[in-house]
Amino acid sequence: MAQQWLKGSTNAPLVYRDTAVTNTAAAVTNRETELMGWNIINPNSTDVYVKFVDASSGTITVGTTAVVRTLLVPANTTIYQNSVTGSPQLYFTTGMSVYAVTALADSNTTAPSTAVHLCIMYKTGQP
């Protein structure tokens, strides 16, 4: 089945922006989604780990729900990834949610002292 993308003929990705990402999972989408890229700003003086989960909102328990991708964002740094070729970085079957914690372990639930700024570029089929 062919995907039909939102946002017109340019197939430009949708954007999810959140300037207050912490250890509470934020739902980006609640359907099949292709992660196209990101821009993440860590204003903390310590590293943070941004965790992506393939789950719909309301079904996520931070520290327990399986993580499908972890991004290290070093202290006082911005990381950026764009899909120049148009190929997705990751595919989510149920939904895409994201949160930030202070340690690499998927079981970690500790929030960063200052919220992380996040911009996610993604594509999803029409509802």
C-alpha positions in Angstrom: 0.0 0.0 0.0 1.5 3.4 -1.0 1.9 6.1 1.6 0.2 9.4 1.1 2.0 12.2 2.8 0.5 15.3 4.4 1.6 18.8 3.6 1.0 19.1 -0.1 2.9 18.2 -3.2 6.4 18.9 -1.9 6.2 16.0 0.6 7.8 18.2 3.2 8.0 16.6 6.6 5.7 17.6 9.4 7.3 19.2 12.4 6.8 18.5 16.1 8.3 21.1 18.4 8.5 21.0 22.2 10.7 23.3 24.3 10.0 21.5 27.6 11.0 17.8 27.1 11.7 16.0 30.3 11.2 12.5 31.7 7.5 12.6 30.9 6.9 11.0 27.5 5.5 13.4 24.9 3.4 11.9 22.0 4.6 13.1 18.6 2.1 10.9 16.7 -0.4 8.2 17.4 0.0 6.3 14.1 2.6 4.8 11.7 5.4 7.3 11.4 8.7 7.8 9.7 11.3 9.7 11.6 13.0 12.0 9.1 15.3 14.1 11.3 15.7 16.2 14.4 17.2 19.2 16.0 17.8 18.8 19.8 19.2 21.5 22.1 20.5 20.5 25.5 20.9 23.6 27.7 22.1 21.5 30.7 25.7 21.4 32.0 25.5 17.6 31.8 24.7 15.1 29.0 21.1 14.0 28.4 19.7 11.0 26.6 16.6 11.5 24.3 14.7 8.2 24.1 12.2 7.3 21.3 9.5 4.7 21.9 7.2 3.0 19.4 4.0 3.5 21.3 0.8 5.6 21.3 0.2 8.3 23.9 -1.1 7.0 27.2 0.6 3.6 26.9 4.1 4.7 27.9 5.8 4.1 31.2 9.2 5.8 31.3 11.9 3.4 32.4 9.8 0.3 31.4 8.4 0.8 27.9 10.8 -0.5 25.3 13.1 2.1 23.8 13.8 1.9 20.0 16.4 4.7 19.7 18.5 6.6 22.1 20.3 9.9 21.2 23.1 11.3 23.3 23.0 15.1 23.5 26.2 16.3 25.1 26.1 19.1 27.7 25.4 22.6 26.3 25.2 21.2 22.8 22.8 21.0 19.8 22.6 17.8 17.7 21.0 17.9 14.2 20.1 15.2 11.7 18.4 15.8 8.4 17.4 13.2 5.9 19.0 14.7 2.8 18.0 11.7 0.6 14.5 11.7 1.9 15.0 8.3 3.5 13.6 7.9 7.1 15.9 7.4 10.1 13.5 5.0 11.8 10.0 3.7 11.3 7.3 3.5 14.0 4.3 1.2 13.6 2.1 2.3 16.6 3.1 5.9 17.2 6.2 8.0 18.1 6.8 9.3 21.6 9.9 10.9 23.1 11.4 11.9 26.4 14.7 12.9 28.0 16.6 11.5 30.9 20.0 11.9 32.5 21.5 8.4 32.0 22.0 5.9 29.1 20.2 3.0 30.8 16.7 2.5 29.4 15.5 2.0 33.0 16.6 5.5 33.9 13.7 7.9 34.9 15.6 10.9 36.1 14.7 14.2 34.5 17.3 16.7 33.3 17.6 19.7 35.6 16.5 22.0 32.7 14.1 20.9 30.0 15.5 19.9 26.6 14.4 21.7 23.4 13.3 19.4 20.6 12.2 19.6 17.0 11.3 16.4 15.2 10.7 16.1 11.5 8.5 13.2 10.5 6.1 11.9 7.9 2.9 9.9 8.5 0.1 8.5 6.4 -3.2 10.4 6.2 -5.6 9.4 9.0 
